[in-house]
Amino acid sequence: MSEKPFKSGFVSIVGKPNVGKSTLMNRLVGEQLSIITPKAQTTRHRIMGIINGDDYQIVYSDTPGMLEPKYALHEAMMRYVKVYLEDA
């Protein structure tokens, strides 16, 4: 009997602020990893969650909401999002 090949992948969850990215990641991994609030821009850096199966691994990344930067903090968060997209 041959062994199944192990598969792995990365999934970045991106979108506008306050659309449910953190809620989605928490549901996908089955844990409360990302903070969920009604306030926009609660997630300010990447939060990672990992799912392991018998023959697979999925690494999810919750990212800050994408927006047009209005001040330095927004600019920094958007730089992070661009890097996270390159990692996916």
ROFISE-993651 format. One line per 2 residues: number of its first residue (from 1); their letters; for each residue x, y, z of N, C-alpha, C, O, CB. Coordinates in nm, 2 decimals. Glycine has a CB too. Layout:
BEGIN
NUM	a	X Y Z X Y Z X Y Z X Y Z X Y Z | ...;
***
This chain:
BEGIN
1	ms	0.08 -0.12 0.00 0.00 0.00 0.00 0.09 0.12 0.00 0.18 0.14 0.08 -0.10 0.00 0.12 | 0.06 0.22 -0.09 0.15 0.34 -0.10 0.09 0.45 -0.01 -0.03 0.46 0.01 0.15 0.39 -0.25;
3	ek	0.18 0.53 0.04 0.15 0.63 0.13 0.10 0.75 0.05 0.16 0.79 -0.05 0.27 0.67 0.22 | -0.01 0.82 0.10 -0.05 0.94 0.03 0.05 1.05 0.05 0.11 1.07 0.15 -0.19 0.99 0.09;
5	pf	0.07 1.13 -0.06 0.16 1.25 -0.05 0.11 1.35 0.05 -0.01 1.38 0.05 0.19 1.31 -0.19 | 0.19 1.41 0.12 0.15 1.52 0.21 0.14 1.65 0.13 0.23 1.68 0.05 0.26 1.54 0.33;
7	ks	0.04 1.72 0.15 0.01 1.85 0.08 0.00 1.96 0.18 -0.05 1.94 0.29 -0.11 1.84 -0.01 | 0.05 2.08 0.14 0.04 2.20 0.23 0.02 2.32 0.15 0.05 2.32 0.03 0.17 2.21 0.32;
9	gf	-0.04 2.42 0.21 -0.07 2.55 0.14 -0.09 2.66 0.23 -0.11 2.65 0.35 -0.19 2.53 0.05 | -0.08 2.78 0.17 -0.10 2.91 0.24 -0.23 2.98 0.19 -0.25 2.98 0.07 0.02 3.00 0.23;
11	vs	-0.31 3.03 0.28 -0.43 3.11 0.24 -0.43 3.24 0.31 -0.43 3.24 0.43 -0.56 3.03 0.27 | -0.42 3.35 0.24 -0.43 3.48 0.30 -0.57 3.53 0.28 -0.63 3.53 0.17 -0.33 3.58 0.23;
13	iv	-0.63 3.57 0.39 -0.77 3.63 0.39 -0.76 3.78 0.39 -0.71 3.84 0.48 -0.85 3.58 0.52 | -0.79 3.84 0.27 -0.78 3.98 0.25 -0.92 4.04 0.21 -1.00 3.97 0.16 -0.68 4.01 0.14;
15	gk	-0.93 4.17 0.24 -1.05 4.24 0.20 -1.06 4.38 0.27 -0.97 4.42 0.34 -1.18 4.16 0.24 | -1.17 4.44 0.25 -1.19 4.57 0.31 -1.20 4.56 0.46 -1.22 4.45 0.51 -1.32 4.64 0.25;
17	pn	-1.19 4.67 0.54 -1.21 4.66 0.68 -1.35 4.62 0.72 -1.45 4.66 0.66 -1.17 4.80 0.74 | -1.36 4.55 0.83 -1.48 4.51 0.89 -1.58 4.43 0.81 -1.70 4.46 0.81 -1.55 4.64 0.94;
19	vg	-1.53 4.34 0.73 -1.61 4.26 0.64 -1.62 4.11 0.69 -1.69 4.03 0.63 -1.57 4.26 0.50 | -1.55 4.08 0.80 -1.56 3.95 0.86 -1.44 3.86 0.84 -1.45 3.74 0.85 -1.68 3.88 0.81;
21	ks	-1.32 3.91 0.80 -1.20 3.83 0.78 -1.16 3.76 0.90 -1.13 3.64 0.90 -1.09 3.92 0.73 | -1.16 3.83 1.02 -1.12 3.76 1.14 -1.22 3.65 1.18 -1.18 3.55 1.23 -1.10 3.87 1.25;
23	tl	-1.35 3.68 1.17 -1.45 3.58 1.20 -1.43 3.46 1.11 -1.44 3.35 1.16 -1.59 3.65 1.18 | -1.41 3.48 0.98 -1.39 3.37 0.89 -1.27 3.28 0.94 -1.28 3.16 0.94 -1.37 3.42 0.75;
25	mn	-1.16 3.35 0.97 -1.04 3.27 1.00 -1.07 3.19 1.13 -1.03 3.07 1.14 -0.92 3.36 1.02 | -1.13 3.25 1.23 -1.16 3.18 1.36 -1.25 3.06 1.33 -1.23 2.96 1.39 -1.23 3.28 1.46;
27	rl	-1.34 3.08 1.24 -1.43 2.96 1.21 -1.35 2.85 1.14 -1.37 2.73 1.16 -1.55 3.01 1.12 | -1.27 2.89 1.04 -1.19 2.79 0.97 -1.10 2.71 1.05 -1.09 2.59 1.03 -1.11 2.86 0.86;
29	vg	-1.03 2.77 1.15 -0.94 2.70 1.24 -1.01 2.65 1.36 -0.95 2.56 1.43 -0.82 2.79 1.28 | -1.13 2.69 1.39 -1.20 2.63 1.51 -1.15 2.69 1.64 -1.17 2.62 1.74 -1.19 2.49 1.51;
31	eq	-1.09 2.80 1.64 -1.04 2.86 1.76 -1.05 3.01 1.75 -1.06 3.07 1.64 -0.89 2.83 1.79 | -1.05 3.08 1.87 -1.06 3.23 1.87 -0.92 3.28 1.87 -0.86 3.32 1.98 -1.14 3.27 2.00;
33	ls	-0.86 3.29 1.75 -0.72 3.34 1.74 -0.72 3.49 1.71 -0.64 3.56 1.77 -0.65 3.27 1.63 | -0.81 3.54 1.63 -0.82 3.68 1.59 -0.92 3.75 1.68 -1.03 3.69 1.71 -0.85 3.70 1.44;
35	ii	-0.89 3.87 1.72 -0.98 3.95 1.80 -1.09 4.00 1.71 -1.07 4.04 1.60 -0.91 4.07 1.87 | -1.22 3.99 1.76 -1.33 4.03 1.68 -1.40 4.14 1.75 -1.45 4.12 1.87 -1.43 3.91 1.65;
37	tp	-1.41 4.26 1.69 -1.48 4.37 1.75 -1.56 4.45 1.63 -1.52 4.43 1.52 -1.39 4.47 1.82 | -1.66 4.53 1.66 -1.72 4.61 1.56 -1.64 4.72 1.51 -1.67 4.79 1.41 -1.85 4.66 1.61;
39	ka	-1.52 4.75 1.58 -1.44 4.86 1.54 -1.35 4.82 1.42 -1.28 4.72 1.42 -1.35 4.90 1.66 | -1.34 4.91 1.32 -1.26 4.88 1.20 -1.11 4.89 1.24 -1.08 4.96 1.34 -1.29 4.98 1.09;
41	qt	-1.03 4.82 1.17 -0.88 4.82 1.19 -0.84 4.76 1.33 -0.74 4.80 1.39 -0.83 4.96 1.18 | -0.92 4.66 1.38 -0.88 4.59 1.50 -0.75 4.50 1.47 -0.66 4.50 1.55 -0.99 4.50 1.55;
43	tr	-0.75 4.44 1.36 -0.64 4.36 1.32 -0.54 4.45 1.25 -0.56 4.51 1.15 -0.68 4.24 1.22 | -0.42 4.46 1.32 -0.32 4.56 1.27 -0.19 4.49 1.21 -0.11 4.55 1.16 -0.28 4.65 1.38;
45	hr	-0.18 4.36 1.23 -0.08 4.28 1.17 -0.13 4.14 1.14 -0.24 4.10 1.18 0.05 4.27 1.27 | -0.05 4.06 1.08 -0.10 3.92 1.04 -0.12 3.83 1.16 -0.03 3.83 1.25 0.00 3.86 0.94;
47	im	-0.23 3.76 1.16 -0.25 3.66 1.26 -0.26 3.53 1.18 -0.33 3.52 1.08 -0.39 3.69 1.34 | -0.18 3.43 1.23 -0.18 3.30 1.15 -0.25 3.19 1.23 -0.23 3.18 1.35 -0.04 3.26 1.12;
49	gi	-0.32 3.11 1.16 -0.38 2.99 1.22 -0.35 2.87 1.13 -0.35 2.88 1.01 -0.54 3.01 1.23 | -0.33 2.75 1.19 -0.29 2.64 1.12 -0.38 2.52 1.14 -0.42 2.49 1.25 -0.14 2.59 1.16;
51	in	-0.42 2.46 1.03 -0.50 2.34 1.04 -0.42 2.22 0.99 -0.36 2.23 0.88 -0.64 2.35 0.95 | -0.41 2.11 1.07 -0.34 1.99 1.03 -0.43 1.88 1.01 -0.52 1.85 1.09 -0.23 1.96 1.13;
53	gd	-0.42 1.80 0.90 -0.49 1.68 0.88 -0.39 1.57 0.86 -0.27 1.59 0.88 -0.58 1.69 0.75 | -0.44 1.45 0.83 -0.36 1.33 0.82 -0.25 1.35 0.71 -0.14 1.31 0.72 -0.44 1.21 0.80;
55	dy	-0.30 1.41 0.60 -0.21 1.42 0.48 -0.20 1.57 0.43 -0.17 1.59 0.31 -0.25 1.33 0.37 | -0.24 1.66 0.51 -0.23 1.80 0.47 -0.21 1.90 0.58 -0.23 1.87 0.70 -0.36 1.84 0.39;
57	qi	-0.17 2.02 0.54 -0.16 2.13 0.64 -0.20 2.26 0.57 -0.15 2.28 0.45 -0.01 2.14 0.70 | -0.28 2.34 0.63 -0.32 2.47 0.57 -0.29 2.58 0.67 -0.32 2.57 0.79 -0.48 2.47 0.54;
59	vy	-0.22 2.68 0.62 -0.18 2.79 0.70 -0.26 2.91 0.66 -0.24 2.96 0.55 -0.02 2.82 0.70 | -0.35 2.96 0.74 -0.43 3.08 0.71 -0.37 3.20 0.77 -0.31 3.20 0.88 -0.58 3.06 0.77;
61	sd	-0.38 3.31 0.70 -0.33 3.44 0.75 -0.45 3.54 0.75 -0.51 3.57 0.64 -0.22 3.50 0.66 | -0.48 3.59 0.86 -0.58 3.70 0.87 -0.50 3.83 0.86 -0.40 3.85 0.93 -0.66 3.69 1.01;
63	tp	-0.54 3.92 0.78 -0.47 4.04 0.75 -0.55 4.17 0.79 -0.67 4.16 0.80 -0.43 4.05 0.60 | -0.48 4.28 0.80 -0.56 4.41 0.83 -0.64 4.44 0.70 -0.61 4.40 0.59 -0.46 4.52 0.85;
65	gm	-0.75 4.51 0.73 -0.84 4.55 0.62 -0.77 4.64 0.52 -0.69 4.73 0.56 -0.96 4.62 0.67 | -0.79 4.62 0.39 -0.73 4.71 0.29 -0.81 4.84 0.27 -0.93 4.84 0.26 -0.72 4.63 0.15;
67	le	-0.73 4.95 0.28 -0.80 5.08 0.26 -0.70 5.18 0.20 -0.58 5.15 0.19 -0.85 5.13 0.40 | -0.75 5.29 0.17 -0.66 5.40 0.12 -0.60 5.47 0.24 -0.67 5.52 0.32 -0.74 5.51 0.03;
69	pk	-0.46 5.46 0.26 -0.40 5.51 0.38 -0.42 5.66 0.39 -0.41 5.74 0.30 -0.25 5.49 0.37 | -0.46 5.70 0.52 -0.48 5.84 0.55 -0.38 5.90 0.65 -0.36 6.02 0.66 -0.62 5.86 0.61;
71	ya	-0.31 5.81 0.72 -0.20 5.85 0.81 -0.10 5.74 0.82 -0.12 5.63 0.77 -0.26 5.89 0.95 | 0.00 5.76 0.90 0.12 5.67 0.90 0.09 5.53 0.94 0.14 5.43 0.89 0.22 5.73 1.00;
73	lh	0.00 5.51 1.04 -0.04 5.37 1.08 -0.11 5.30 0.97 -0.07 5.18 0.94 -0.14 5.38 1.20 | -0.19 5.36 0.89 -0.26 5.30 0.78 -0.15 5.26 0.67 -0.16 5.15 0.62 -0.36 5.39 0.71;
75	ea	-0.06 5.35 0.65 0.05 5.32 0.55 0.13 5.20 0.59 0.16 5.11 0.51 0.14 5.44 0.54 | 0.16 5.19 0.72 0.24 5.07 0.77 0.15 4.94 0.75 0.21 4.84 0.71 0.28 5.09 0.92;
77	mm	0.03 4.95 0.79 -0.06 4.83 0.78 -0.07 4.79 0.63 -0.07 4.67 0.60 -0.20 4.86 0.84 | -0.08 4.88 0.54 -0.09 4.85 0.40 0.04 4.79 0.34 0.03 4.70 0.25 -0.13 4.97 0.31;
79	ry	0.15 4.83 0.40 0.28 4.77 0.36 0.28 4.62 0.40 0.32 4.53 0.33 0.40 4.85 0.42 | 0.23 4.60 0.53 0.22 4.46 0.58 0.13 4.38 0.49 0.17 4.26 0.45 0.17 4.46 0.72;
81	vk	0.02 4.43 0.45 -0.08 4.35 0.37 -0.01 4.32 0.23 -0.02 4.20 0.19 -0.20 4.44 0.34 | 0.06 4.41 0.17 0.13 4.38 0.05 0.23 4.26 0.06 0.24 4.18 -0.02 0.20 4.50 -0.01;
83	vy	0.31 4.27 0.17 0.40 4.16 0.20 0.33 4.03 0.22 0.37 3.92 0.17 0.49 4.19 0.32 | 0.22 4.03 0.29 0.14 3.91 0.32 0.09 3.85 0.19 0.08 3.73 0.17 0.03 3.93 0.42;
85	le	0.04 3.93 0.10 -0.01 3.89 -0.03 0.10 3.82 -0.11 0.08 3.72 -0.18 -0.07 4.00 -0.11 | 0.22 3.87 -0.10 0.34 3.81 -0.17 0.37 3.67 -0.11 0.42 3.58 -0.19 0.46 3.90 -0.16;
87	da	0.35 3.65 0.02 0.37 3.52 0.08 0.27 3.42 0.04 0.30 3.30 0.04 0.37 3.54 0.23 | 0.15 3.46 0.00 0.04 3.36 -0.03 0.07 3.29 -0.16 -0.02 3.21 -0.20 -0.09 3.43 -0.03;
***
